Amino acid sequence: MSIKEWSVLGVIVLILVLFGIGKYNGYVRSNRIVSKDTVQKAIKEDKTVVFYRDDCSRCRKLLPELLVRNTFKKDVLLVNMNGKHNRPFKAQYKLKQVPTLINKTGTYSGLTNSEYFDAIKAIQKDDGGVRYSNSPDPTVQ
C-alpha cells in the first residue's frame, strides 16, 4: 500500500475510534430508566445487575470491561444511579456504595475489578451446564 492509502486508512480508524469513544461516553452518562421488573427479571435469568454512577471513578474504571463483556455475552444489566428514576433501588437493594453487583449468588461491593468479574462468572455455566464456581461466594478462593 502507498503512503496515501495508509494515511486514509489511519484517518478512517481514528474516526471510528472517536465515534466509539463518543458512544461509550453517551451510554455511561445516560440516565436511562430501568424498571423494577427489569432488574428482577435480569437476576432471575442469571444476569448480573450493576448499580453504578457515571461520576464515580471506580465505576468508570470497571465500565469499559463490562460494556465489552456485555456486547458479547449479554449477561449484565447496567443501572445508572444518577438517574432520578433509578434512585429507589438504593433503598430496595440496600445499596451503600457503587459499583455494586447483584446476582443470584449475592450482593458485592468494595471489590477489585477482578473480584467483580469473579462474582459475575460465579453464576455462569459452561457448555456442560457446570458452574464455574463451587463457592456460593465467588470472592472466596
ZIVEN-V299850 format. One record per residue. RES is the residue in three letters. SS is DSSP state (A for helix, B for strand, O for the rest). PSI is psi in radians with two decimals (* if undefined). Layout:
res = {RES & RES}
ss = {SS & SS}
psi = {PSI & PSI}
This chain:
res = {MET & SER & ILE & LYS & GLU & TRP & SER & VAL & LEU & GLY & VAL & ILE & VAL & LEU & ILE & LEU & VAL & LEU & PHE & GLY & ILE & GLY & LYS & TYR & ASN & GLY & TYR & VAL & ARG & SER & ASN & ARG & ILE & VAL & SER & LYS & ASP & THR & VAL & GLN & LYS & ALA & ILE & LYS & GLU & ASP & LYS & THR & VAL & VAL & PHE & TYR & ARG & ASP & ASP & CYS & SER & ARG & CYS & ARG & LYS & LEU & LEU & PRO & GLU & LEU & LEU & VAL & ARG & ASN & THR & PHE & LYS & LYS & ASP & VAL & LEU & LEU & VAL & ASN & MET & ASN & GLY & LYS & HIS & ASN & ARG & PRO & PHE & LYS & ALA & GLN & TYR & LYS & LEU & LYS & GLN & VAL & PRO & THR & LEU & ILE & ASN & LYS & THR & GLY & THR & TYR & SER & GLY & LEU & THR & ASN & SER & GLU & TYR & PHE & ASP & ALA & ILE & LYS & ALA & ILE & GLN & LYS & ASP & ASP & GLY & GLY & VAL & ARG & TYR & SER & ASN & SER & PRO & ASP & PRO & THR & VAL & GLN}
ss = {O & O & A & A & A & A & A & A & A & A & A & A & A & A & A & A & A & A & A & A & A & A & A & A & A & A & A & A & A & O & O & O & O & O & O & A & A & A & A & A & A & A & A & A & O & O & O & B & B & B & B & B & O & O & O & O & A & A & A & A & A & A & A & A & A & A & A & A & A & A & A & A & A & O & O & B & B & B & B & B & O & O & O & A & A & A & O & A & A & A & A & A & O & O & O & O & O & O & O & B & B & B & B & O & O & B & B & B & B & O & O & O & A & A & A & A & A & A & A & A & A & O & O & O & B & O & O & O & O & O & B & O & O & O & O & O & O & O & O & O & O}
psi = {2.59 & 2.94 & -0.67 & -0.75 & -0.72 & -0.68 & -0.79 & -0.77 & -0.73 & -0.73 & -0.71 & -0.77 & -0.75 & -0.77 & -0.75 & -0.70 & -0.81 & -0.66 & -0.77 & -0.73 & -0.72 & -0.76 & -0.75 & -0.86 & -0.67 & -0.70 & -0.80 & -0.66 & -0.21 & 2.57 & 0.86 & 2.66 & 2.25 & 2.19 & 2.77 & -0.72 & -0.66 & -0.72 & -0.82 & -0.70 & -0.71 & -0.75 & -0.75 & -0.52 & 0.43 & 0.62 & 2.88 & 2.29 & 2.22 & 1.99 & 2.17 & 2.98 & 2.40 & -0.21 & 0.19 & 2.17 & -0.69 & -0.69 & -0.74 & -0.42 & -0.57 & -0.57 & -0.74 & -0.75 & -0.69 & -0.71 & -0.73 & -0.81 & -0.79 & -0.46 & -0.66 & -0.68 & -0.43 & 0.76 & 0.28 & 2.39 & 2.12 & 2.30 & 1.96 & 1.98 & -0.08 & -0.29 & 2.17 & -0.47 & -0.29 & -0.12 & -0.48 & -0.36 & -0.44 & -0.82 & -0.71 & -0.73 & 0.18 & 0.86 & 2.21 & -0.49 & 2.91 & 2.65 & 2.54 & 2.31 & 2.42 & 2.26 & -2.96 & -0.45 & -0.23 & -2.85 & 2.30 & 2.29 & 2.82 & 0.43 & 2.95 & 2.89 & -0.75 & -0.61 & -0.62 & -0.75 & -0.53 & -0.68 & -0.64 & -0.77 & -0.41 & -0.43 & -0.03 & 2.75 & 2.53 & -3.08 & -0.43 & 0.06 & 0.24 & 2.42 & 2.50 & -0.58 & 2.39 & -0.20 & 2.42 & -0.36 & 1.82 & -0.19 & -0.15 & 2.24 & *}
